[in-house]
Every structure is written in C-alpha cells, then in structure tokens.
Amino acid sequence: MTVQQPLFSETNSLCCILQDALVCHEVLQSVGKLLITRKTDPVIIGHAACFVKNLSYSKSIKRVVESPCVEGLLQALRGAEYLDEGALHCVTSCLGELVKHEEGSASILELMDELLLSCLMRLADQVEQTEPSFQAAVIIKHLIQHGEVVHLLKSHISKIQQYLMKYLTHQETRFQRLGISTLCLLQKDTEFSSAFIQSQLKKHLDQICQQTEEMQELLKMAVGNMDT
C-alpha cells in the first residue's frame, strides 16, 4: 500500500488538473457566448471582459484564444456605441492584454477587418475617454507590426495623423510615448513616411526637439552652477 500511495497521489493530482481544464473550457465557452449574444448590455460585457482579462495574464491564454471570447470581445468593440466608458475600458484593456501574446495577436488578426480598425481609431481619437482611448491605441500599435494591417490603414492616414497629434500634445507622458512609438513603426512604410513628412506631425516633432535641446542647455547651466 505504501508503494502505491505516491502513484495514487499523482493520479489524483492529474485528475484535478484535467477537471480544472474542463471547467475552464466550459466557463470560457459560456462567457464567449455571453459576449456574442449580449453585446449591447454594458454590465454583462464589462464583467465578462474583466473575467477574460484576468485569465489572459495566466497560462490559460491558449484556452482563451481557443474559445469564442476573442470573437465576442471584437463584436462588442463593433457595437461600442452601446457601451459606457467603464465597459469599453474593460473590453479594450482585455484586447490590449491579449494582443501582447503571440496566440492572442494571431487570433485577433484572423478576425480583424477595416471596420474594426475604424472602430479602434475612433476610440483612440476620443482622448476624453482616457482609458478606452489609450488601450485602443495600444491595440493599434501592436497590430501595425503586421503588414496586412498597415495595408488596411493606408486609406485612413488622415485619421491616424489626427489621433497621433492628440497623443503627441497630450499632457500625460504615456500618451506622448505611445504616439511616438506608433509613429516610428508606421514610418517604416514609405507611404506613411511620406505623408508624415508633409503633415503637422513633423512640425510638432521639430518643435519638441528644439524645446528638448533648449531644456538640455538650461539643465547643463543649472548643474554647472551647482558644481561651482
């Protein structure tokens, strides 16, 4: 009996793991269906998105991607006008976390189209809704690392420029950094690069560079005075 005890313990642990996996799968299937069928209910969408986001931090990311949850989140994004700012924050932050993972990014890309990109750009441009705007821009930044998305965005260059200008002039540093990093990624494409050179974005960046140089000179003077 004592020899078989470890084997029994291992078998029992394996059964628990398999049971947890089955429960997780079933729950995600149910949550995914809720996201799809109740996409105009901000309370349900908000809670469901937060639940999925918590799983996206863990090893359950593969199960999330294999469930209907990604499709449900993107459908909720299509119907953003039905959601309040809180629910939108939950949806966009969940997608923003998923897109950071290779599996999540691939799953989102499969379902991405020009309409969804337009929804993301519209949200990014609405900087008065701070968190949904920021998270939408995070999603865009990750997606534009894929050529097919850059191609879809070429007919929306003016919209891209519009929200990037708002980010570059935003009072929060995180918005400024996100705007600059997104701009750098898009400049790898010759069409975007050419459009940016002739835009207000270039003039504003030149002003920032000049102000930074002047600030560095002032800082050197201040530090020099302290040393003397």
DABELHU-V508601 format. One record per backbone hydrogen bond with DSSP energy under -0.5 kcal/mol. CO is the residue of the C=O (numbers start at 1). NH is the residue of the N-H. E is the energy in kcal/mol with one decimal. If there is no record, write none. Layout:
co: (CO	CO)
nh: (NH	NH)
e: (E	E)
This chain:
co: (1	2	4	5	6	7	8	9	10	11	12	13	14	15	16	17	18	19	20	21	22	23	24	25	26	27	28	29	30	31	32	33	34	36	38	40	41	42	43	44	45	46	47	48	49	50	51	52	53	54	55	58	59	60	61	62	63	64	64	67	68	69	70	71	72	73	74	75	77	79	80	84	85	86	87	88	89	90	91	92	93	94	95	97	98	101	102	103	104	105	106	107	108	108	113	114	115	116	117	118	119	120	121	122	123	125	126	128	129	130	131	132	133	134	135	136	137	138	139	140	142	143	146	146	147	148	149	150	151	152	153	154	156	157	158	159	160	161	162	163	164	165	167	172	172	173	174	175	176	177	178	179	180	181	182	183	185	186	189	190	191	192	193	194	196	196	199	199	200	201	202	203	204	205	206	207	208	209	210	211	212	213	214	215	216	217	218	219	220	221	222	223	224)
nh: (5	6	8	9	10	11	12	13	14	15	16	17	18	19	20	21	22	23	24	25	26	27	28	29	30	31	32	33	34	35	36	37	38	39	41	42	45	46	47	48	49	50	51	52	53	54	55	56	57	57	58	61	62	64	65	66	67	67	70	70	72	73	74	75	76	77	78	79	80	82	83	88	89	90	91	92	93	94	95	96	97	98	99	100	101	105	106	107	108	109	110	111	111	112	117	118	119	120	121	122	123	124	125	126	126	127	129	130	133	134	135	136	137	138	139	140	141	142	143	144	145	146	149	150	151	152	153	154	154	155	156	157	160	161	162	163	164	165	166	167	168	169	170	175	176	177	178	179	180	181	182	183	184	185	186	187	188	189	193	194	195	196	197	198	199	202	202	203	204	205	206	207	208	209	210	211	212	213	214	215	216	217	218	219	220	221	222	223	224	225	226	227	228)
e: (-1.1	-0.5	-2.4	-2.5	-2.5	-2.4	-2.6	-2.2	-2.4	-2.2	-1.9	-2.2	-2.6	-2.5	-2.6	-2.3	-2.2	-2.6	-2.8	-2.4	-2.5	-2.8	-2.6	-2.1	-2.0	-2.9	-2.7	-2.0	-2.0	-2.4	-1.7	-2.8	-2.6	-0.5	-2.1	-0.8	-2.5	-2.3	-2.3	-2.7	-2.6	-2.0	-2.1	-2.3	-2.5	-2.0	-1.3	-1.5	-0.6	-0.6	-1.3	-1.1	-0.7	-2.2	-2.3	-1.7	-0.6	-1.0	-0.5	-0.6	-2.4	-2.7	-2.3	-2.2	-2.0	-1.7	-1.7	-1.4	-1.3	-2.2	-1.4	-2.5	-2.2	-1.9	-2.4	-2.9	-2.5	-1.8	-2.3	-2.4	-1.4	-2.4	-2.5	-0.9	-1.7	-3.1	-2.2	-2.0	-2.4	-2.4	-1.7	-0.9	-0.6	-1.0	-2.1	-2.1	-2.0	-2.3	-2.5	-2.4	-2.2	-2.7	-1.9	-0.8	-0.8	-1.8	-2.1	-1.2	-2.4	-2.3	-2.8	-2.3	-2.0	-1.9	-2.2	-2.2	-2.4	-2.0	-2.3	-2.3	-1.0	-1.8	-1.0	-1.6	-2.2	-1.6	-1.9	-0.8	-0.8	-0.8	-2.6	-0.7	-2.1	-2.6	-2.0	-2.1	-2.3	-2.2	-1.4	-1.7	-2.6	-1.6	-1.1	-0.6	-1.6	-2.8	-2.1	-2.6	-2.3	-2.6	-2.2	-2.2	-2.3	-1.7	-2.2	-1.8	-1.1	-1.9	-2.7	-2.4	-1.8	-2.6	-1.9	-1.0	-1.7	-0.8	-0.5	-1.0	-2.5	-2.5	-2.3	-1.9	-2.2	-2.5	-2.2	-2.6	-2.6	-2.3	-2.3	-2.4	-2.5	-2.0	-2.2	-2.6	-2.3	-2.1	-2.5	-2.8	-2.5	-2.3	-1.5	-1.7	-1.2)
